[in-house]
Amino acid sequence: MDRKVKVLLYGKLCGVLSQNVHGFTFEYDASYKGRSLSLSMPLKEKRFESKELHPFFLSLAPEGWLKKRYSELQKIDDNDPLGMLLSNGKNLLGAVQLMRLEEHVS
């Protein structure tokens, strides 16, 4: 399943998170000049690839009973953290938001 997600920091587009059969890629937007998302994802490196969702993004996903509840209510596979983030990405804790690539920033 191929998915592309806009990643916003403080309401500004900072990059795109992609998923394909090979895993996940996060790439900072070329025009982004703000802070890095995490110390483990420095701005100077620009692109991060991994088979699993990067721990920074995993830390934004619900866990435990809340994960189970979201899974039941929103009909999301509880083994799909990116799906959970997409369904709830506008209301995450902190300054990061995730939304489908085709959604507009308001």
C-alpha positions in Angstrom: 0.0 0.0 0.0 1.5 3.3 -1.1 0.7 6.3 1.1 2.0 9.9 1.3 1.5 12.1 4.3 2.2 15.8 4.8 4.1 16.5 8.0 3.5 20.0 9.5 5.5 21.6 12.3 3.8 24.6 14.0 1.3 24.7 11.1 4.0 24.8 8.3 4.8 22.1 5.9 8.2 20.6 6.8 8.2 17.4 4.8 6.5 14.3 3.4 6.3 10.9 5.0 5.8 8.0 2.5 5.1 4.4 2.8 5.5 1.7 0.1 6.3 -2.0 -0.1 9.9 -1.4 0.9 9.1 0.6 4.0 9.0 4.3 5.1 10.7 7.4 3.9 10.6 10.9 5.4 12.0 13.7 3.4 12.2 17.4 4.5 10.7 19.8 2.0 13.4 21.6 0.0 12.0 25.0 1.0 11.7 24.2 4.7 14.0 26.3 6.9 12.6 25.7 10.4 13.6 23.3 13.2 14.2 19.6 12.7 11.4 17.3 13.9 13.7 15.5 16.2 17.4 15.3 17.2 17.4 11.9 15.5 16.2 13.5 12.3 18.5 16.4 11.7 17.6 18.9 9.0 20.9 18.6 7.2 20.3 14.9 6.3 17.1 15.7 4.5 16.0 12.1 3.9 15.4 9.2 6.2 14.5 5.6 5.1 13.6 2.6 7.2 11.7 -0.6 7.0 9.6 0.3 10.0 8.0 3.7 10.9 10.7 6.0 12.4 10.5 6.0 16.2 9.8 9.7 16.2 6.5 9.1 14.3 5.7 6.0 16.4 6.0 8.1 19.5 3.1 10.2 18.2 0.7 7.2 17.8 -1.6 6.1 20.6 -0.6 3.1 22.7 -2.3 0.7 25.1 -6.0 1.1 25.8 -6.3 4.2 23.7 -4.8 2.5 20.7 -7.3 -0.4 21.1 -10.2 2.1 21.5 -9.2 4.1 18.4 -8.9 0.9 16.5 -12.4 -0.2 17.4 -14.1 3.2 16.9 -12.3 4.3 13.8 -12.1 0.8 12.2 -8.3 1.0 11.9 -6.0 -2.0 12.1 -4.2 -1.7 15.5 -1.0 -2.8 13.7 -1.1 0.2 11.4 0.4 3.1 13.3 0.5 5.3 10.2 -3.2 4.7 9.7 -3.8 5.8 13.3 -1.7 8.9 12.8 -3.6 9.8 9.6 -6.9 9.4 11.3 -5.9 11.6 14.2 -3.0 13.6 12.7 -4.6 17.0 13.1 -5.0 16.6 16.8 -1.7 15.1 18.0 0.1 16.2 21.1 2.7 18.9 20.5 3.4 20.9 17.4 3.3 18.2 14.8 0.4 17.5 12.5 0.0 14.8 9.8 -2.5 14.9 7.0 -3.1 13.2 3.7 -1.1 14.8 0.9 -4.2 15.9 -0.9 -5.6 17.8 2.2 -5.2 21.5 2.4 -3.5 23.2 5.3 -6.0 25.5 7.1 
